[in-house]
Amino acid sequence: MSNQNRVAVIGAGISGLCTAYWLQKNGFEVQVFEQSAHAGGVIVSKQTDGFLLDLGPNSTLETSEVLSELVEELNLGSQKVYANEASSKRYIVKNGKLTPIPMSLLSFLKTPLFSWPAKLRLLQEPFRKPTLGDDISLADFVQHRLGREFLDYAINPFVAGVYAGDPRSLSTAAGFPKLYALEKNYGSLIRGAILGARERKKRKEVAKDRAKMFSFRNGMQTFTDALKERINTIEYHTTARRLQKKDGQFELEIEGTEGKKTLEFNQVVCCVPTFALAPLLTDIDPQQAEPIAAVHYPSVAVVYTAFKEADIQRELDGFGFLIPEVEKRDILGSIWSSVLFPNRAPEGCVAFTSFVGGTRQPENARLPDDELEALVVRELRSLVGISGGPVFVRIKKWERAIPQYKVGYKKIQAIFDKLEAQHTGLYFAGNYRRGISVGDSVLSAHEAVEKILGR
Ligand SMILES: Cc1cc2nc3c(=O)[nH]c(=O)nc-3n(C[C@H](O)[C@H](O)[C@H](O)COP(=O)(O)OP(=O)(O)OC[C@H]3O[C@@H](n4cnc5c(N)ncnc54)[C@H](O)[C@@H]3O)c2cc1C
């Protein structure tokens, strides 16, 4: 068997599907192996009883041309929906109340989110010395540059919302490279933001932080379904068990409904989470498999609840809210799904997607469903003001949700570069490589394909 164009793609999440799609388009014979019965990985949309639920990502940002072009190429342009204008308003919980995040200098000066000393401290940021060392935690970085209150009431809830993580353990350089680069390149975040914007304007580029948020009329799974339909061979219920290298070829042991078999490939792209990847690498490089296996994925429960609109006691005029750890509440935050995108709840109902657990309270994510429901309803009642009970509830527990780019993660990222350099034909794509978002996962697949194509 020496068809140079035969490639195995392990895992059919967004990373594996994109990899397979682009390789197939370039004339490769691709076989995708997926352990579950579902293509899309954590991207799961469900339509039931007039409700549309996203049980994994609810949206993503239009951060790259690669992503935008792919969506167009899949003829999904007409199904794309941008987040409602109202959703630019976001809330942070302070002293048990939803407090809007200031979006202008004037509202920043007026906001009760930060005290006057904290506001003055923030304005001193350009005069702070750069942080020391190449790899410090986000909490240390932010506390040094922007102060403790900004860490507690802006960065801590933001990180809970994106990573379900803790700024005390996440690496600034690996997890927030743009923020890190602002200090490195300009000596200050504020100066960097202003000068960077001017430079981008000169180059006629759009700022990444202005990237538009989008989903699809029928949820995020529209994207992965469209990819799935265009890929010739996806073997479901098929788990990759072992990968070995012999005479420049890869022997991949897979286990499917009909038992185990070993197949040969010239090239293999691994698109599975690191906890599934590590066992595959034990024959190739046992030493490197160990730190890869140790990457932490906290548990997260996604709790979708819907209520009668008439029972909601405040105007739902935003994206939703995030909760700082210092507020000591039982959920991480909540997205007002039916405000954000059309078609999420039937007429007269509103829908909330709440997130529970993460590194902050992993035990909460594992509560029995009835307790989880009660906990979320209690928090929504108290924070939003809701009189009646939910008319619809759906819960999805992700035992290992999102990889944490902790301090030291740069070394993990370097392992993948090294393995690719040492083992011709072996590639890695996924949310563990260059960022955790859907957009970053797409880019990681694009990069793997470019390498295979020798570009
Ligand atoms: C609850 C939640 C909310 C999120 N919200 C957002 C958001 O709003 N916006 C955003 O941009 N991102 C969000 N993310 C992150 C983003 O969705 C993911 O990082 C991204 O979708 C991961 O894609 P992936 O292909 O790398 O991995 P996965 O989706 O994990 O796919 C990996 C696939 O590999 C398969 N597999 C595993 N082991 C094997 C094996 N041995 N053999 C064969 N197959 C195997 C799995 O079954 C799975 O299908 C969220 C993630 C979660 C969990």
The ligand as an SDF file (V2000), in Angstrom:
LIG
                    3D

 53 58  0  0  0  0  0  0  0  0999 V2000
  -19.8000   23.7420   26.5130 C   0  0  0  0  0  0  0  0  0  0  0  0
  -18.8930   24.3760   25.5160 C   0  0  0  0  0  0  0  0  0  0  0  0
  -19.1770   25.6830   25.0630 C   0  0  0  0  0  0  0  0  0  0  0  0
  -18.3470   26.2800   24.1220 C   0  0  0  0  0  0  0  0  0  0  0  0
  -18.6640   27.5310   23.6570 N   0  0  0  0  0  0  0  0  0  0  0  0
  -17.9610   28.0750   22.6380 C   0  0  0  0  0  0  0  0  0  0  0  0
  -18.3970   29.2660   21.9940 C   0  0  0  0  0  0  0  0  0  0  0  0
  -19.4470   29.8390   22.3410 O   0  0  0  0  0  0  0  0  0  0  0  0
  -17.6620   29.7550   20.9460 N   0  0  0  0  0  0  0  0  0  0  0  0
  -16.5220   29.1270   20.5140 C   0  0  0  0  0  0  0  0  0  0  0  0
  -15.8970   29.6020   19.5480 O   0  0  0  0  0  0  0  0  0  0  0  0
  -16.0840   27.9820   21.1040 N   0  0  0  0  0  0  0  0  0  0  0  0
  -16.7770   27.4390   22.1340 C   0  0  0  0  0  0  0  0  0  0  0  0
  -16.3810   26.2460   22.7040 N   0  0  0  0  0  0  0  0  0  0  0  0
  -15.1140   25.6360   22.2480 C   0  0  0  0  0  0  0  0  0  0  0  0
  -15.2330   24.9280   20.8980 C   0  0  0  0  0  0  0  0  0  0  0  0
  -16.5410   24.5130   20.6860 O   0  0  0  0  0  0  0  0  0  0  0  0
  -14.3260   23.6920   20.8490 C   0  0  0  0  0  0  0  0  0  0  0  0
  -13.0420   24.0220   21.2930 O   0  0  0  0  0  0  0  0  0  0  0  0
  -14.2030   23.0970   19.4450 C   0  0  0  0  0  0  0  0  0  0  0  0
  -15.4880   22.8750   18.8940 O   0  0  0  0  0  0  0  0  0  0  0  0
  -13.3910   21.8030   19.5460 C   0  0  0  0  0  0  0  0  0  0  0  0
  -13.3440   21.1440   18.3130 O   0  0  0  0  0  0  0  0  0  0  0  0
  -12.3340   19.9250   18.0920 P   0  0  0  0  0  0  0  0  0  0  0  0
  -12.6200   19.3670   16.7570 O   0  0  0  0  0  0  0  0  0  0  0  0
  -10.9330   20.3940   18.3320 O   0  0  0  0  0  0  0  0  0  0  0  0
  -12.6480   18.8570   19.2590 O   0  0  0  0  0  0  0  0  0  0  0  0
  -13.9650   18.0430   19.6080 P   0  0  0  0  0  0  0  0  0  0  0  0
  -15.1800   18.7990   19.2850 O   0  0  0  0  0  0  0  0  0  0  0  0
  -13.7610   17.5960   21.0100 O   0  0  0  0  0  0  0  0  0  0  0  0
  -13.9280   16.7880   18.6390 O   0  0  0  0  0  0  0  0  0  0  0  0
  -13.0890   15.6700   18.8550 C   0  0  0  0  0  0  0  0  0  0  0  0
  -13.7680   14.4200   18.2740 C   0  0  0  0  0  0  0  0  0  0  0  0
  -12.8860   13.3040   18.4290 O   0  0  0  0  0  0  0  0  0  0  0  0
  -13.6370   12.1660   18.7790 C   0  0  0  0  0  0  0  0  0  0  0  0
  -12.7370   11.1940   19.4160 N   0  0  0  0  0  0  0  0  0  0  0  0
  -12.1630   11.2670   20.6380 C   0  0  0  0  0  0  0  0  0  0  0  0
  -11.3280   10.2270   20.8360 N   0  0  0  0  0  0  0  0  0  0  0  0
  -11.3660    9.4810   19.7170 C   0  0  0  0  0  0  0  0  0  0  0  0
  -10.6970    8.2830   19.3010 C   0  0  0  0  0  0  0  0  0  0  0  0
   -9.7820    7.6670   20.0830 N   0  0  0  0  0  0  0  0  0  0  0  0
  -10.9800    7.7730   18.0700 N   0  0  0  0  0  0  0  0  0  0  0  0
  -11.8870    8.3800   17.2570 C   0  0  0  0  0  0  0  0  0  0  0  0
  -12.5320    9.5230   17.5940 N   0  0  0  0  0  0  0  0  0  0  0  0
  -12.2630   10.0770   18.7990 C   0  0  0  0  0  0  0  0  0  0  0  0
  -14.7200   12.7170   19.7020 C   0  0  0  0  0  0  0  0  0  0  0  0
  -15.8300   11.8360   19.7980 O   0  0  0  0  0  0  0  0  0  0  0  0
  -15.0600   14.0360   18.9930 C   0  0  0  0  0  0  0  0  0  0  0  0
  -16.1010   13.8720   18.0520 O   0  0  0  0  0  0  0  0  0  0  0  0
  -17.1860   25.6020   23.6380 C   0  0  0  0  0  0  0  0  0  0  0  0
  -16.9110   24.3070   24.0950 C   0  0  0  0  0  0  0  0  0  0  0  0
  -17.7470   23.6940   25.0120 C   0  0  0  0  0  0  0  0  0  0  0  0
  -17.4600   22.2930   25.4660 C   0  0  0  0  0  0  0  0  0  0  0  0
  1  2  1  0
  2  3  1  0
  2 52  2  0
  3  4  2  0
  4  5  1  0
  4 50  1  0
  5  6  2  0
  6  7  1  0
  6 13  1  0
  7  8  2  0
  7  9  1  0
  9 10  1  0
 10 11  2  0
 10 12  1  0
 12 13  2  0
 13 14  1  0
 14 15  1  0
 14 50  1  0
 15 16  1  0
 16 17  1  0
 16 18  1  0
 18 19  1  0
 18 20  1  0
 20 21  1  0
 20 22  1  0
 22 23  1  0
 23 24  1  0
 24 25  2  0
 24 26  1  0
 24 27  1  0
 27 28  1  0
 28 29  2  0
 28 30  1  0
 28 31  1  0
 31 32  1  0
 32 33  1  0
 33 34  1  0
 33 48  1  0
 34 35  1  0
 35 36  1  0
 35 46  1  0
 36 37  1  0
 36 45  1  0
 37 38  2  0
 38 39  1  0
 39 40  1  0
 39 45  2  0
 40 41  1  0
 40 42  2  0
 42 43  1  0
 43 44  2  0
 44 45  1  0
 46 47  1  0
 46 48  1  0
 48 49  1  0
 50 51  2  0
 51 52  1  0
 52 53  1  0
M  END
$$$$
